[in-house]
Amino acid sequence: MLIRSGCLFQALRGEVSPCSHGGVHQAGPGAFVLVQRCDTALRPLGSPVVAGPLHEADDTAALCEWLKKGIDAGEPLPFHLRPVALGHDG
């Protein structure tokens, strides 16, 4: 199942959202993807995983490869697809 939405982080962080910041290797906004393994009845099998920001076709290809082989094998998301943690003031 694929669902498209606006930045879900915006509601969590008010004016500061990772959707408007760069990732680990590049500056600028990019798409984020939230995935969760499910069984055939669409019951969750574990916690959701956030990937992104996706800037290049290579990022999307790496995510697809991880979804095909890595997620079921329990492999971690490739480092360059892991969201950057944003600091906060105060």
C-alpha positions in Angstrom: 0.0 0.0 0.0 1.4 3.5 -0.9 0.1 6.7 0.7 1.4 10.1 -0.2 1.1 13.0 2.3 2.7 16.3 3.3 5.4 16.4 5.8 4.3 14.5 8.9 7.3 15.8 10.9 5.9 19.4 10.6 3.2 18.7 13.1 5.7 17.2 15.5 8.2 20.0 15.4 6.2 23.1 14.6 8.2 25.4 12.4 11.3 23.2 12.3 10.8 20.2 10.1 13.4 17.7 8.6 11.5 17.9 5.3 13.0 21.4 4.8 16.5 20.4 5.8 19.2 18.3 4.2 20.1 14.7 5.0 23.4 13.3 6.0 25.2 13.9 2.6 23.3 16.7 0.9 21.5 19.9 1.6 18.0 20.7 0.7 14.6 19.1 1.0 13.9 15.6 -0.2 11.2 12.9 0.2 10.9 10.8 3.3 9.4 7.3 3.3 7.8 5.5 6.2 7.7 1.7 5.9 6.5 -1.0 8.1 6.7 -4.8 7.6 3.3 -6.5 7.6 1.9 -10.0 7.3 -0.5 -11.0 4.5 -3.4 -9.7 6.6 -1.6 -6.3 6.8 -0.9 -6.7 10.6 2.3 -4.9 11.6 5.4 -7.0 12.1 7.7 -4.6 14.0 8.2 -0.9 14.2 8.0 1.5 11.3 11.2 2.7 9.7 11.8 6.2 8.3 14.1 6.6 5.3 15.2 9.8 3.7 15.6 12.3 2.6 15.7 10.8 -0.9 17.5 13.2 -3.2 18.7 11.1 -6.2 17.5 8.1 -8.2 20.3 6.1 -6.6 18.7 6.8 -3.1 15.4 5.4 -4.4 17.1 2.4 -5.9 18.9 1.7 -2.7 15.6 1.9 -0.7 13.9 -0.5 -3.2 16.8 -2.9 -2.9 16.6 -2.8 0.9 12.8 -3.3 0.7 13.3 -6.4 -1.5 16.1 -8.0 0.4 17.1 -6.3 3.6 13.9 -5.5 5.6 12.9 -9.2 5.9 16.5 -10.2 6.6 16.6 -7.7 9.5 19.3 -5.7 7.9 19.5 -2.1 9.0 18.6 0.7 6.6 21.6 1.8 4.6 23.4 4.6 6.4 22.9 7.3 3.7 19.1 6.7 3.9 18.8 7.2 7.6 17.3 10.6 8.5 19.5 13.1 10.2 18.5 14.0 13.8 17.8 17.6 14.2 18.9 19.5 17.3 16.6 21.9 19.0 17.0 25.2 20.8 16.6 25.3 24.5 
